[in-house]
């Protein structure tokens, strides 16, 4: 299940976010997009989304990131696969496929980093109290004695 991530406050002024090797970006007030207070998700130089809502733009940008990294999990280079796995874990720290790639293709230091990150995530998980044991209501002692007497009389 994807984690809920806090979206940072909208930036002011010029803003550009992109990944090396990717054909998409999140921009505001750059040469490629109008200076109109909106956030633009661009792909291959075309507008995919234009919105005043930074959260909506960030959500679309993260979707494109997720697709980009998932595709790279199949790359022939283990280094590219591990890098993509870290990208995915940045969006969803519980992504089992990304974790498996790091366990399989990562070096000892990367596997240790993953183990530490998973330990921190487990430690930060909210604790839920154990469910109370369900017991039948206790019968009054007089009834228990009375039942026992009835059994003896029969």
GROMACS elastic network, one bead per residue, 0.5 to 0.9 nm:
[ bonds ]
;  ai    aj funct       b0    kb
    1    92     6  0.77933   500
    1    94     6  0.71222   500
    1    95     6  0.77260   500
    2     5     6  0.88892   500
    2    91     6  0.76462   500
    2    92     6  0.52427   500
    2    93     6  0.79486   500
    2    94     6  0.72817   500
    2    95     6  0.77636   500
    3    91     6  0.74200   500
    3    92     6  0.54757   500
    3    93     6  0.72750   500
    3    94     6  0.77884   500
    4    91     6  0.89649   500
    4    92     6  0.84318   500
    5    91     6  0.78022   500
    5    92     6  0.86968   500
    7    10     6  0.83991   500
    7    54     6  0.82768   500
    7    55     6  0.62461   500
    7    58     6  0.76739   500
    7    59     6  0.89491   500
    8    11     6  0.82874   500
    8    54     6  0.87029   500
    8    55     6  0.82905   500
    9    54     6  0.79633   500
    9    55     6  0.87434   500
   10    53     6  0.82973   500
   10    54     6  0.56458   500
   10    55     6  0.80151   500
   11    14     6  0.79854   500
   11    15     6  0.68621   500
   11    28     6  0.86596   500
   11    54     6  0.83299   500
   12    15     6  0.75311   500
   12    28     6  0.86102   500
   12    37     6  0.87639   500
   13    28     6  0.73455   500
   13    29     6  0.63577   500
   13    30     6  0.89009   500
   13    35     6  0.88734   500
   13    37     6  0.86780   500
   14    27     6  0.77440   500
   14    28     6  0.57096   500
   14    30     6  0.58351   500
   14    35     6  0.87440   500
   15    26     6  0.77520   500
   15    27     6  0.53329   500
   15    29     6  0.65157   500
   15    30     6  0.69073   500
   15    39     6  0.87096   500
   16    25     6  0.68616   500
   16    26     6  0.56140   500
   16    28     6  0.65235   500
   16    29     6  0.85218   500
   16    30     6  0.73523   500
   17    24     6  0.89089   500
   17    25     6  0.55459   500
   17    26     6  0.50752   500
   17    27     6  0.64089   500
   17    61     6  0.89067   500
   18    21     6  0.88668   500
   18    22     6  0.71858   500
   18    23     6  0.83296   500
   18    24     6  0.64742   500
   18    26     6  0.65416   500
   18    27     6  0.86735   500
   18    61     6  0.88313   500
   18    65     6  0.89607   500
   19    22     6  0.53771   500
   19    23     6  0.81524   500
   19    24     6  0.77097   500
   19    25     6  0.74601   500
   19    65     6  0.79930   500
   20    23     6  0.86580   500
   22    25     6  0.80386   500
   22    43     6  0.88161   500
   22    65     6  0.84464   500
   22    68     6  0.72208   500
   23    42     6  0.81604   500
   23    43     6  0.55769   500
   23    44     6  0.52862   500
   23    45     6  0.79585   500
   24    41     6  0.71010   500
   24    42     6  0.52631   500
   24    44     6  0.62179   500
   24    45     6  0.77055   500
   24    46     6  0.89313   500
   24    61     6  0.79998   500
   24    64     6  0.75697   500
   24    65     6  0.86206   500
   25    40     6  0.80406   500
   25    41     6  0.56912   500
   25    42     6  0.52458   500
   25    43     6  0.66248   500
   25    61     6  0.70612   500
   25    64     6  0.89971   500
   26    39     6  0.69897   500
   26    40     6  0.56714   500
   26    42     6  0.63412   500
   26    57     6  0.71501   500
   26    58     6  0.74622   500
   26    60     6  0.89021   500
   26    61     6  0.63308   500
   27    30     6  0.65446   500
   27    32     6  0.81092   500
   27    33     6  0.71624   500
   27    38     6  0.87364   500
   27    39     6  0.57912   500
   27    40     6  0.51497   500
   27    41     6  0.63704   500
   27    42     6  0.75167   500
   28    32     6  0.87213   500
   28    33     6  0.65889   500
   28    34     6  0.75885   500
   28    35     6  0.70307   500
   28    36     6  0.82946   500
   28    37     6  0.71863   500
   28    38     6  0.63570   500
   28    40     6  0.61521   500
   28    41     6  0.89349   500
   29    32     6  0.80101   500
   29    33     6  0.60953   500
   29    34     6  0.59785   500
   29    36     6  0.72454   500
   29    37     6  0.73800   500
   29    38     6  0.80916   500
   29    39     6  0.81466   500
   30    33     6  0.54821   500
   30    34     6  0.71404   500
   30    35     6  0.72246   500
   31    34     6  0.74682   500
   31    35     6  0.86521   500
   32    42     6  0.89250   500
   32    45     6  0.80225   500
   33    36     6  0.85711   500
   33    39     6  0.86372   500
   33    40     6  0.70803   500
   33    42     6  0.89024   500
   33    47     6  0.86854   500
   34    37     6  0.81882   500
   34    38     6  0.80644   500
   34    40     6  0.89808   500
   35    38     6  0.76031   500
   36    39     6  0.86916   500
   37    51     6  0.86972   500
   37    52     6  0.65654   500
   38    50     6  0.62776   500
   38    51     6  0.52115   500
   38    53     6  0.74646   500
   38    54     6  0.81470   500
   39    49     6  0.78676   500
   39    50     6  0.56387   500
   39    51     6  0.53465   500
   39    52     6  0.59240   500
   39    53     6  0.71758   500
   39    54     6  0.63771   500
   39    56     6  0.89698   500
   39    57     6  0.62874   500
   39    58     6  0.89332   500
   40    47     6  0.65441   500
   40    48     6  0.73632   500
   40    49     6  0.55553   500
   40    51     6  0.66298   500
   40    52     6  0.88194   500
   40    57     6  0.68163   500
   41    46     6  0.84303   500
   41    47     6  0.60118   500
   41    48     6  0.54049   500
   41    49     6  0.50393   500
   41    50     6  0.65825   500
   41    51     6  0.88166   500
   41    57     6  0.63644   500
   41    58     6  0.84132   500
   41    60     6  0.72976   500
   41    61     6  0.64644   500
   42    45     6  0.58051   500
   42    46     6  0.53171   500
   42    48     6  0.54179   500
   42    49     6  0.71429   500
   42    50     6  0.88043   500
   42    61     6  0.88644   500
   43    46     6  0.53058   500
   43    47     6  0.64760   500
   43    48     6  0.63348   500
   44    47     6  0.84919   500
   47    50     6  0.68851   500
   48    60     6  0.87829   500
   49    56     6  0.88424   500
   49    57     6  0.69795   500
   49    60     6  0.78371   500
   50    53     6  0.87856   500
   50    57     6  0.75429   500
   51    54     6  0.73013   500
   51    56     6  0.72581   500
   51    57     6  0.66666   500
   52    55     6  0.89968   500
   52    56     6  0.84078   500
   52    57     6  0.83111   500
   53    56     6  0.54037   500
   53    57     6  0.64786   500
   53    58     6  0.87157   500
   54    57     6  0.50925   500
   54    58     6  0.60079   500
   54    59     6  0.85185   500
   55    58     6  0.50348   500
   55    59     6  0.60651   500
   55    60     6  0.86858   500
   56    59     6  0.50905   500
   56    60     6  0.63496   500
   56    61     6  0.86068   500
   57    60     6  0.52563   500
   57    61     6  0.61161   500
   57    62     6  0.86038   500
   58    62     6  0.60312   500
   58    63     6  0.85404   500
   59    62     6  0.51514   500
   59    63     6  0.62694   500
   59    64     6  0.88260   500
   60    63     6  0.50166   500
   60    64     6  0.64103   500
   60    65     6  0.86583   500
   61    64     6  0.51805   500
   61    65     6  0.62192   500
   61    66     6  0.86714   500
   62    66     6  0.60163   500
   62    67     6  0.85675   500
   62    91     6  0.75033   500
   63    66     6  0.50963   500
   63    67     6  0.63166   500
   63    68     6  0.86288   500
   64    67     6  0.51358   500
   64    68     6  0.61054   500
   64    69     6  0.86235   500
   65    68     6  0.50175   500
   65    69     6  0.61022   500
   65    70     6  0.84655   500
   65    87     6  0.80099   500
   65    88     6  0.80614   500
   65    91     6  0.88517   500
   66    69     6  0.52567   500
   66    70     6  0.60020   500
   66    71     6  0.85804   500
   66    87     6  0.78758   500
   66    88     6  0.61826   500
   66    91     6  0.77037   500
   67    70     6  0.51729   500
   67    71     6  0.62276   500
   67    72     6  0.86920   500
   68    71     6  0.54055   500
   68    72     6  0.64456   500
   68    84     6  0.81841   500
   69    73     6  0.63658   500
   69    81     6  0.83293   500
   69    83     6  0.83716   500
   69    85     6  0.70026   500
   69    86     6  0.88696   500
   69    87     6  0.65635   500
   69    88     6  0.63835   500
   70    73     6  0.52270   500
   70    74     6  0.75751   500
   70    81     6  0.89516   500
   70    84     6  0.70171   500
   70    85     6  0.78757   500
   70    88     6  0.75243   500
   70    98     6  0.86174   500
   71    74     6  0.59576   500
   71    75     6  0.75376   500
   71    84     6  0.84941   500
   72    75     6  0.50766   500
   72    76     6  0.88180   500
   72    80     6  0.67256   500
   72    81     6  0.58844   500
   72    83     6  0.86394   500
   72    84     6  0.59328   500
   72    85     6  0.85175   500
   73    76     6  0.87597   500
   73    78     6  0.86869   500
   73    80     6  0.74001   500
   73    82     6  0.74976   500
   73    83     6  0.85908   500
   73    84     6  0.59804   500
   73    85     6  0.67538   500
   73    97     6  0.88426   500
   73    98     6  0.79170   500
   73   101     6  0.76516   500
   74    77     6  0.85989   500
   74    80     6  0.89011   500
   74    81     6  0.67032   500
   75    78     6  0.73399   500
   75    79     6  0.89734   500
   75    80     6  0.65042   500
   75    81     6  0.59963   500
   76    79     6  0.88995   500
   76    80     6  0.78703   500
   76    81     6  0.78432   500
   77    80     6  0.53179   500
   77    81     6  0.64035   500
   77    82     6  0.87754   500
   78    82     6  0.60851   500
   78    83     6  0.84998   500
   78   101     6  0.86549   500
   78   105     6  0.56646   500
   78   106     6  0.75725   500
   79    82     6  0.52080   500
   79    83     6  0.61364   500
   79    84     6  0.86015   500
   79   105     6  0.76691   500
   79   106     6  0.77126   500
   80    83     6  0.50701   500
   80    84     6  0.61181   500
   80    85     6  0.85568   500
   81    84     6  0.51203   500
   81    85     6  0.61466   500
   81    86     6  0.87685   500
   81    98     6  0.87186   500
   81   101     6  0.69430   500
   81   102     6  0.81253   500
   81   105     6  0.76090   500
   81   106     6  0.88719   500
   82    86     6  0.63177   500
   82    87     6  0.86751   500
   82    98     6  0.78902   500
   82   101     6  0.62792   500
   82   102     6  0.55536   500
   82   105     6  0.65220   500
   82   106     6  0.61329   500
   82   110     6  0.86722   500
   83    86     6  0.52191   500
   83    87     6  0.63948   500
   83    88     6  0.88513   500
   83   102     6  0.87731   500
   84    88     6  0.63112   500
   84    89     6  0.86551   500
   84    98     6  0.78017   500
   85    88     6  0.51137   500
   85    89     6  0.61773   500
   85    90     6  0.86281   500
   85    95     6  0.86854   500
   85    97     6  0.78447   500
   85    99     6  0.69566   500
   85   100     6  0.86708   500
   85   101     6  0.65056   500
   85   102     6  0.67038   500
   86    90     6  0.61983   500
   86    91     6  0.89127   500
   86    93     6  0.89520   500
   86    98     6  0.70526   500
   86    99     6  0.84022   500
   86   102     6  0.80094   500
   87    90     6  0.51166   500
   87    91     6  0.68767   500
   87    92     6  0.88814   500
   87    98     6  0.86561   500
   88    91     6  0.52786   500
   88    92     6  0.61127   500
   88    93     6  0.75780   500
   88    95     6  0.71180   500
   88    98     6  0.64778   500
   89    94     6  0.69219   500
   89    95     6  0.61787   500
   89    98     6  0.65627   500
   89    99     6  0.76965   500
   90    93     6  0.61304   500
   91    95     6  0.86995   500
   92    95     6  0.56525   500
   93    96     6  0.85785   500
   93    98     6  0.87973   500
   93    99     6  0.85226   500
   93   117     6  0.82824   500
   93   118     6  0.78381   500
   93   121     6  0.79843   500
   94    97     6  0.89556   500
   94    98     6  0.84818   500
   94    99     6  0.77931   500
   94   118     6  0.82810   500
   94   121     6  0.89108   500
   95    98     6  0.55274   500
   95    99     6  0.63344   500
   95   100     6  0.88028   500
   96    99     6  0.50068   500
   96   100     6  0.61021   500
   96   101     6  0.86768   500
   97   100     6  0.51144   500
   97   101     6  0.63181   500
   97   102     6  0.88427   500
   98   101     6  0.51351   500
   98   102     6  0.64474   500
   98   103     6  0.87075   500
   99   102     6  0.52885   500
   99   103     6  0.62347   500
   99   104     6  0.86542   500
   99   111     6  0.89733   500
   99   114     6  0.74510   500
  100   104     6  0.60133   500
  100   105     6  0.83443   500
  101   104     6  0.50971   500
  101   105     6  0.56351   500
  101   106     6  0.71624   500
  102   105     6  0.52868   500
  102   107     6  0.79447   500
  102   110     6  0.68770   500
  102   111     6  0.62727   500
  102   114     6  0.75717   500
  103   106     6  0.57969   500
  103   107     6  0.81827   500
  103   108     6  0.88474   500
  103   110     6  0.81528   500
  103   111     6  0.57492   500
  103   114     6  0.82162   500
  104   107     6  0.85581   500
  104   111     6  0.87778   500
  106   109     6  0.77639   500
  106   110     6  0.54293   500
  106   111     6  0.60452   500
  107   110     6  0.53171   500
  107   111     6  0.62695   500
  107   112     6  0.86598   500
  108   111     6  0.51441   500
  108   112     6  0.61256   500
  108   113     6  0.85983   500
  109   112     6  0.50729   500
  109   113     6  0.61547   500
  109   114     6  0.86593   500
  110   114     6  0.61817   500
  110   115     6  0.86183   500
  111   114     6  0.50437   500
  111   115     6  0.61983   500
  111   116     6  0.86364   500
  112   115     6  0.50283   500
  112   116     6  0.61578   500
  112   117     6  0.85745   500
  113   116     6  0.51163   500
  113   117     6  0.61454   500
  113   118     6  0.86181   500
  114   117     6  0.50547   500
  114   118     6  0.61227   500
  114   119     6  0.85467   500
  115   118     6  0.51326   500
  115   119     6  0.61365   500
  115   120     6  0.86727   500
  116   119     6  0.50376   500
  116   120     6  0.62144   500
  116   121     6  0.85873   500
  117   120     6  0.51465   500
  117   121     6  0.61668   500
  117   122     6  0.86692   500
  118   122     6  0.61624   500
  118   123     6  0.85542   500
  119   122     6  0.51313   500
  119   123     6  0.61272   500
  119   124     6  0.86255   500
  120   123     6  0.50037   500
  120   124     6  0.61275   500
  120   125     6  0.86749   500
  121   124     6  0.51552   500
  121   125     6  0.63020   500
  122   125     6  0.52408   500
  122   126     6  0.87432   500
  123   126     6  0.81994   500
  124   127     6  0.86390   500
  128   131     6  0.86650   500
  129   132     6  0.84474   500
  130   133     6  0.87840   500
  131   134     6  0.84652   500
  135   138     6  0.82089   500
  136   139     6  0.87382   500
  138   141     6  0.84831   500
  139   142     6  0.82408   500
  139   143     6  0.65977   500
  139   144     6  0.68505   500
  140   143     6  0.55386   500
  140   144     6  0.67004   500
  140   145     6  0.89731   500
  141   144     6  0.50983   500
  141   145     6  0.62631   500
  141   146     6  0.85096   500
  142   145     6  0.51336   500
  142   146     6  0.59881   500
  142   147     6  0.85871   500
  143   147     6  0.59745   500
  143   148     6  0.84144   500
  144   147     6  0.51941   500
  144   148     6  0.62442   500
  144   149     6  0.86643   500
  145   148     6  0.50937   500
  145   149     6  0.61992   500
  145   150     6  0.86705   500
  146   149     6  0.50162   500
  146   150     6  0.61767   500
  146   151     6  0.86106   500
  147   150     6  0.50672   500
  147   151     6  0.61971   500
  147   152     6  0.86676   500
  148   151     6  0.51239   500
  148   152     6  0.63498   500
  148   153     6  0.87998   500
  149   152     6  0.50409   500
  149   153     6  0.62260   500
  149   154     6  0.87765   500
  150   153     6  0.51134   500
  150   154     6  0.63537   500
  151   154     6  0.54237   500
